[in-house]
Amino acid sequence: MANNERESICYELLCDVFIDNAYSSLQLNNYLEKVADERDRAYISKLFYGVLEKNVQFDYIIRKLASKRPKASVGILIKIGLYRLRYMNAPSYAAINETVELAKRVGKGGLAGFINAILRKSETFLLPQEKDVSESVYLSVNYSVSVWIVEKLIFQYGYDFTRKFLDHEPDRRTHIRYNSRLITKEEFEKKLANSDFVRSKLGYYVTHNMLNELKKSDFTVQSLSSMIASSCYLPNDLAAFPTILDLCGAPGGKSVYIEELCPTAKIYCCDLHPHRVELIKKYAKRMRSDIIPTLNDATKISPEWINKFDVVICDVPCSGLGVYKNKPDILFNKKPEDIVKIRELQANILDNAKNYVKVGGVLNYSTCTILREENDDNIKEFLELNKNFALDKIVLPFVAENDGIVRLFPHIDGCDGFFVARMRRIS
Ligand SMILES: C[S@@+](CC[C@H](N)C(=O)[O-])C[C@H]1O[C@@H](n2cnc3c(N)ncnc32)[C@H](O)[C@@H]1O
């Protein structure tokens, strides 16, 4: 595929996302299923995700250089050109001329002059320095994160912390663990021996190529944070044959690992959406796991489960700020009101989940965000209203001393941002 064809495809895909509100990773993956050549796939993914990742920054540049705000479709063309100029090392004449040609191919030839002028001006445009703008605008533009998110982070954590969080580049290798149902640690490490792998606290970082060399059933891709969270859910005094309810379980990553940590457990792994319950089934089958995939709405009471579980898990939907560097589309188009809505859902799920915990059992709440309103604030509110629950200290060799809350930050812990609170039902 020639570059101009790849760029036309990116343009169409980005229009689906920017204009028709399509879900970006779904849209891209659906398209890439039809593309056989690895180089085409890599180029299209890089440009597509690159534009989404730099969207906030590119909007700023366009605002500064254009006398009027371009239509969304023209904005997308300019952003494709900007990404190639600034982040793909494309020679400037090629990046600019090819973007102009792309504009003509997609019926925007009338604006070729405008697009050409913005891209030419952008070549000498410098992003604002710390001294030129407010702290939040500086971080927002330079790290391409919406200014309202940056403001929240600065308010909650302070400027230096926020800057370090945004500046941190995560390990781009893939984190995997072995499937203890099918292979021992020693056997697995023998298979890894000739490769370039690095042990983490609980698994291994490997290169993407290495994944193709390993037998599929021997391992699974699971982030270190997800493994740490799964371990945090289980108290040290767990019953011999515990019953566990994972209320927001799809695609099943944590439930399946929990079963490996505690093979005598009976685990219900639930989700609201039938297609996501299918994902749990598929994953459990691949991993030879006996977890029980279950369709259930975590915000509604299921009377048959009241007081029945030793461990209840609410791994709730969240803004995803802790994993945004690995999923560039996750913050795309998020607005402050989305956080308000999602927080309400999180609180509802937690409030309903408390009914399923036996006296002496534990209730877990986790997210992959670092925003306090989705984390600490939800837990504080819950504990104030439910005096029969108390934070339950999590004691694990790979977790810092705590009072029942574990907070992981990418730039401090070297893994995805994560939050886990474990509460014990005391009466
Ligand atoms: C963070 S993901 C869970 C990831 C999962 N625990 C794992 O480790 O693989 C949150 C899940 O909650 C599900 N969800 C959203 N609202 C729900 C509800 N009302 N009841 C049950 N599940 C819900 C979503 O479909 C999504 O699969």
The ligand as a MOL file (V3000), in Angstrom:
LIG
                    3D

  0  0  0     0  0            999 V3000
M  V30 BEGIN CTAB
M  V30 COUNTS 27 29 0 0 0
M  V30 BEGIN ATOM
M  V30 1 C -12.8560 -2.0070 34.2010 0
M  V30 2 S -13.8350 -3.0720 33.2820 0 CHG=1
M  V30 3 C -13.6030 -4.5950 34.1190 0
M  V30 4 C -12.3230 -5.3110 33.7920 0
M  V30 5 C -12.2920 -6.7050 34.3980 0
M  V30 6 N -12.4380 -6.6810 35.8310 0
M  V30 7 C -11.0200 -7.4580 34.0610 0
M  V30 8 O -10.0760 -7.4670 34.8540 0
M  V30 9 O -10.9480 -8.0450 32.9870 0 CHG=-1
M  V30 10 C -15.4500 -2.6170 33.7790 0
M  V30 11 C -16.5420 -3.5380 33.2580 0
M  V30 12 O -17.7670 -3.1470 33.9070 0
M  V30 13 C -18.8250 -3.4550 33.0330 0
M  V30 14 N -20.0370 -2.7490 33.5100 0
M  V30 15 C -20.4240 -1.4730 33.2960 0
M  V30 16 N -21.5730 -1.2210 33.9210 0
M  V30 17 C -21.9490 -2.3700 34.5360 0
M  V30 18 C -23.0730 -2.7480 35.3290 0
M  V30 19 N -24.0610 -1.9000 35.5990 0
M  V30 20 N -23.1250 -4.0200 35.7760 0
M  V30 21 C -22.1350 -4.9080 35.4810 0
M  V30 22 N -21.0600 -4.6000 34.7480 0
M  V30 23 C -20.9640 -3.3510 34.2790 0
M  V30 24 C -18.2830 -3.0170 31.6800 0
M  V30 25 O -18.9940 -3.6700 30.6400 0
M  V30 26 C -16.8170 -3.4700 31.7660 0
M  V30 27 O -16.6640 -4.7480 31.2020 0
M  V30 END ATOM
M  V30 BEGIN BOND
M  V30 1 1 1 2
M  V30 2 1 2 3
M  V30 3 1 2 10
M  V30 4 1 3 4
M  V30 5 1 4 5
M  V30 6 1 5 6
M  V30 7 1 5 7
M  V30 8 2 7 8
M  V30 9 1 7 9
M  V30 10 1 10 11
M  V30 11 1 11 12
M  V30 12 1 11 26
M  V30 13 1 12 13
M  V30 14 1 13 14
M  V30 15 1 13 24
M  V30 16 1 14 15
M  V30 17 1 14 23
M  V30 18 2 15 16
M  V30 19 1 16 17
M  V30 20 1 17 18
M  V30 21 2 17 23
M  V30 22 1 18 19
M  V30 23 2 18 20
M  V30 24 1 20 21
M  V30 25 2 21 22
M  V30 26 1 22 23
M  V30 27 1 24 25
M  V30 28 1 24 26
M  V30 29 1 26 27
M  V30 END BOND
M  V30 END CTAB
M  END
